[in-house]
Amino acid sequence: MTDARARFDQRETERLPFDRGEVERSLPERFARVAATRPSAVAIASGSERVTYGELASRSDALAAAIGRQASGSEAPVAVLLSDPISMITGILAAWKAGRLCVPLAHTLPPARLEVILRDSEAGLIVTDRKGSAALPPLPGTSARQLLLDTVDLLAAVEPPRVTVTPDTLACLLYTSGSTGKPKGVLKTHRNLLHRARCFITSVAIRPEDRVSALHSPAFAAGLRDVLTALLSGATLLPFDLRRAGLRALAGWIDQEEISVLCAVVTTIRHLFASLGPEARFPSVRVVRLGSEPFYRQDVERLRRHLRPDCVLISGYGASEASGIAAYRVDQDTPLPAGRVPAGYALDGVEIVLLDDDGHPVGTGQAGEVVVRSRYLSPGYWRQPDLTRAMFLPDPADAQMRAYHTGDIGRLRSDGCLEVLGRRDHQVKVRGYLVHPGEIE
């Protein structure tokens, strides 16, 4: 670590305000504010390529205008399939600026899964490039058209389409494993995504000087959260292709790029730190954000051997349908349990209720299904009204609130901390990805 970096870590730095009221706006509005404040700062650094906030804003404006022209008169979702991370994020921003529901697609998905998602979403436009177009499966019987990024002049100074984007406008359609063997699409509004980003940005004081890792595709909830953590706070996002580069290269990359906020699923972090020699250290890392899987005392102890004493570990608990639900902060003064680290305390704007099999609240320390009450829940599942009604229930006391039944079994401690004990169904998680055995069958 450079002396300059060490000095930076020892002083107070200024953060970009992220007021609660901004959650009631739109993602393009928040991003525009950040870009206007830090136009020459690096927004994304991928390999040798760097793009500033000003450049990312203008590129996404140009692409949004192209989307508006290609999809004029249609309200169908816009799919984005690009292997280059800067291009992928530009495409997602452009879809939002065009006021469209975006379906981000991981370029690593097999053709059969891409076909299922594209048909189910009924995407009217696919933003891709020549490489991505060659990998797309044939889609006979659909009206989907392609917009090749290679043909768009991203340097052209153009205005994005003049559209109205509200907090309730649908922003993303993210596909997860389905119990029927078919992926199900979870809808996200601008309010959902802004709320989740704000919770993490404000809880650990993400600063413009931070360098935030991106180890997962924004086609998945965790990957999209990491993108928004950086770009809505003015920090620098650094994508790393874990599939291509491998775990062995990750440690050197973290040190070389001076990552300060390391975000990953538990399995990745666990294997990374297990592979380190006793002298290995990550002096630049001040926050480690973990999620998607259970986390244990021995994991914390292993991490602490290689991290600086003031590094904070954040263990997050959530679901695609509810975004963030709870978080547990572990610093050098946090007493650790003997086994599993708790899921944590409810995030701002979230209430956790535990219910028995008859739908009645259980007492403190008793096990029950974890139910989340919030106005920041997903609107539901794409074109599956019956499933949406079964999983998301209206709140009779507050029209703005709904309740989501997670299917997790947990218990609340007397101080309000949630402990997750298991599942009611047969879902399992594999390296952070929720999998229904029925889909494998």
N, C-alpha and C positions, 0 to 999 in steps of 0.2 A: 504494500500500500504506500502511496506517495505521502510525503510530509504534508502537502496541501490537503489531501483527503483526510488525514488525521486531524488537521486543524479544523476542517469543516465539521467533523463529527463532534468536536469539543465545544462548538459555539451554538447559540440560538440562531435559527434561520427563520425567514418569513414564509408563511404559508398563504396560499390563495384561499380566501374565505369561501366556504361552501355552506351557505345558509339553508336552513330547513325549507324555506320557501322556494328554493330552486328545484326541489323535488317536484313541485307543481308546475314545472315548465316542460321543456323537451331536451333531449340529448343534444341536438344541434345547437340549441341556445347556450347550454353550458359549455360545449366545446368551443363555440365562437367566442365566448368570453375569455376562455383560457388562451385561445390562439391570438386574440387581440392583445392580451397582456404580455405574452411571451412569443412573439412572431418569429424571432431568430433563434430561439432555443430548440434543441434537438428533441423532437417528439418520439421518433422511433429510430433505433440503431440496429440494423440487421446485417451482420457480417461487415463488409466494408462500406455499405450504403447507409447514408444518413439522410433523414428528411426532417425539416424543421416544422414547427407548428404552422407557420405561415404557408409553407409549401404544401403541407397536408391539407390545410383548409382550401387552398386554391385548386389542388388536384381533385379533391372530393367535390368541389363546386362544379368543375368541368364534367366529371363523370355523372353527377346528379343531373346536369342539364341533358347529357346524352341519354340517361335513363328516362327522363321526362319525355324526350322526343320519341324514343323507341316504344315506350309503353303508354303513349298518349291515349286517353279514352278508356283505359283499363285500370281496374283496381286489384288485379291479381298480384300475388306476392312476387317478389324479385329474389331469385336465388343467386348466391355469390359463391363461385368455385374458383379459387386462385391459390396456387401453391406458394407464391412469394408472399411473405407475411405483410410487407408494406402495402402491396397491392390488395391483399385480402381486407386489411383494415380500411383502406381507402374505399373499397367497394361497399363495405358495410356502412360507413359514414355517408357515402353518396346515396345509398338506398334510403337512409333516414332523412337526409336533406330533401329527397324527392317525395317524402311523405309516404313511403312504401313499407309494407311489411317485409322484412328481410329474412331469408332462409339461408343462413351461412352453412356451407358444406365443407367438411374436411376433405382435403384432396387425397387422404389416405384411405377413404372408404372404398370398399369393393364396388364394382359397377352394379351388382344386383341391389345393394342397399341404396346406392344413389338413385337407381330407377324407382325403387319403392317410395323414397322420400319425395322425389320430383313429381311423381304421379299423385301421391297423397296430398301434397301441398298445392297442387295445381298451379305451380309457378308459371307465370306468363312470360317471364324474361329470365334468362340465365346470363349473368355477368361472368365471363370467363376469359381465357386467352386461347391462343392456338393449341398450346400444350393441354390445357384443361378440356378444350373442345374435343380433342382426339381421344380423351379418356372417358368422355360421356357415353353412356349406353344409348342405343337408339330408342326413341320415344314415339313410336307410331301411335296415331290416334290422339295426340295432344297438340295444343296450339302453342307450345313453348317455343320462343325464339331465343337466339343467342346474340349477345352484345360482346364482341371481342374487344378486350381492353387494348390490344395492340393497335386497333384502328381509331382510338380516341385520342385527341390531342389534349393531354392533361396539362399542358403549359398554356393553353388558351385562357385568356382572362374573360370568363363568362360568369353570369349570375346563375345560381341554382334556381330551380323552378319555384315560383311563388305559390306555396302551398301552406295550408294551415295544419300545424302539428301541435296537438294538445297532449297533456299528461296521459290521457286515456287512449291516445292513438296507438295501435298495435305496432310494436317495434321489431320484435323477433319471433321466429318460430323455431324452437329448438327441439330436436328429436331425441327421445330416450328409448330404452328398451321397453317392449310391451309384453304383457302377460299372455296375449293371444298369439304371440309369434310375429306380430307386426309392430314396427316402431310407432310410438305415439308422439304427436306434436304438442309441445307445451308452449302456450302463448305468453309473450312478455310485452308489457306496455312501457312507454317511456318513463312513467312514474315508478314502475317496478325496478327497472334497471338503475335509475337515478338514486332511488332510496338505498339499494344495496351498495352501490359505489360510495355514496356519502357515508354510510355507517362505517365502512372500513377506513376510508380516507381520514375521517375525523377521529376515529378511535385510536389510531396509531400515528396521527399527525403526519400524513404523507406530505412531503415537501417538494417544491420544484427541483431541488438538487438531488432528489432520490433517483435511483436507478432500479427499476422494477423488472423482475424476470417474467418472461412469458414462455412457459414450457408446454402449454397445451393450446390446441386450436380454438379460436373463438367460436367454432361451431358447437362447442360444449359450454355449459353454464360457467364452469370454473375458469375456462380460458377467456371467455368474454368478460367476466368479472375482473381478471387481471389487466386486460386491455383498458377497461374503463377506469380502474384504479389509477393507472398512470396518466391517461390522456385527459381525465377530468380534474386532475390535480396539478397539471403542469410539469409532471415528472417525465423522465425518459423511459420508454418501454424498450426492453431488449429481448427479442424472441430468440429461442434456442431450439433447434430441431433435435429433440431427444432421440427420435427414431433413427435418424440418419447418423448423428454424431456419436450416440451411445453414452452410457452412464459414465464411462471412464473419462470422457472429455469434459463432463459437466463441472467437475471440481476446478479444473484449470480455467474454464470459462468464467466461473463465478469470481475467481480471484483476478483474472485478467481484466474483466469488464467492471470490476469494483461494484458488484451488485450490492445494493443496500437493503432492498426488500425482496426476499426470496419467497416465491409462492409455488407450492407444489402439493401433490397428493402425498399422503403419508408413505405409501410404498416407495415412491421415488426417493424421498428424503431418507427413509430407513436404509435402503440399499446404498445410497450415496455415502452416508456417514459410516456404514459398516465397512466400506471399502477403503476408508482413509487410514493412513498411517498415524501413529500416536502424536507426531509433531505437526500434523496438518492443522492449519488455522484459517479462518475466514474473517479477517479483521474489518472488512468493509460492511459486513452484514449486520444490520441493527434490528431487523424484523424478519422473522420466519413465519409465514402464513401457511398453516397446514389444514387440510380438510379432506372430506370424502370418505374417510375410513377411521376406525378407532385408533387412538393414540395412547401410549402407555408410559408409565413412570420410567421404564428402562430406556424408552426412546428419548425422553427429556434428558436423562443422565448422559446418554451417548452424545447428544447434540451439544450439551454444555461443555464437553471436553474440547470441542473444536470451535466454539463461538466465544466472542468476547463477553465479559461478565455482565455488561448492561444490555445484551441482546434480548429482545422480547419475543417470546413464542406465542402465536395466536392460533388456537385450535378452534376451527369453525364448524358449525353444524347447520346444515341447510338441506334444501331439496329444490329441484328445478321448479317445482310448482310454487314454492314459497321463498325462493332466493335464500337470503340469510334468515336464520331463526335464532341462533344463539352463538355465543363465542366465549372462550375461556382464555384469559390472559395469564401467561406464565412468565414471571420475571425472577430475578435472583432471590426475591423475598417470598415467593409463593410456596407454601407448603404443598408437597406432592402426595397424592394418595398412593396406596400400596400397589394398586393395579391400574385400571383404565382411567385416563384423565377425563373429567366430566365434560359433557357437551357445552356447559357453561350457562351464562345468564342471557335472558332474552334481549334482543337488540332493540334499539329505539323504535317505537311504533309497533312492537310485536308483543303479544301476550301468549303464554304457553299454558294450556289446560290439559290435565290428564283425566281421561274418562275410563270407566269400567265397561264391560261388555254390554251393559244396558244403557250406556250413554250418560251415566251419572258421574260427577266429579269424585275423585278418590282423595283420601287424606294425605297429608304430608308424609313422605317416606313410603307410600304405598305405590304399587305398580299399576300403570294404566296406559292406554294409548295416547301418544303425544298428538294433541290437536293445537293448531296454530290459529289464533285470531289476529287479524290485521287488515288494514286497508291496502296493503302493498302486496297482496297475493296475486298470483297469475290469474288472468280472466278465466282460464280453464284450458281444456284440450281442443285442438283444432278439429272442428266438425265432428265432435263426439259429445253431443249435449247430454246424453244419458250418463256417461261417465263423469262429466263435469258436475252434474247435479248430485251424483253420488258422493263425490270427493270434496266438493266445495259447497258448504251450507250457508244460507243467509243468516245474519244475526238479527233476531227480532228486536233487540234493544238499540241497534245502530245500523241504519241503512247503508252506511259507508264501510261497514265491517263485514267480513265473511270468515268462516272457519274452514280450515283445510285439515283433513284427517291424514296424517303421514303414514300410518301403518306401522310406525315404530312403537316399541314398548319402552317406557321410561318411568322415572320417579323424580319428584322434586324434593330437594333438601329443605330444611327449615329456612335457609337464607335465600331460597328461590333458585338455586343452582340446579340445572337439569342433568340427570344421569341417564344415558340411553342404555337399555339392557338387551335389546334385540329387535326382531321383526315379528309381526303377526302373520306374514305370508312367507313365501319361499324366495323372495328377492335376495340376491347376494351382490356384493361389490367385488369387482376384480380390478385391481390397480386404479381404484377411484371411480370406475364406471359401473353404474347400476345395471344389473343383468337379470332378466327373467329367464329361468331355465327353460320355460316354454318356447322362448324365441330360439334357443339353441336346438331344442328338439325339432 
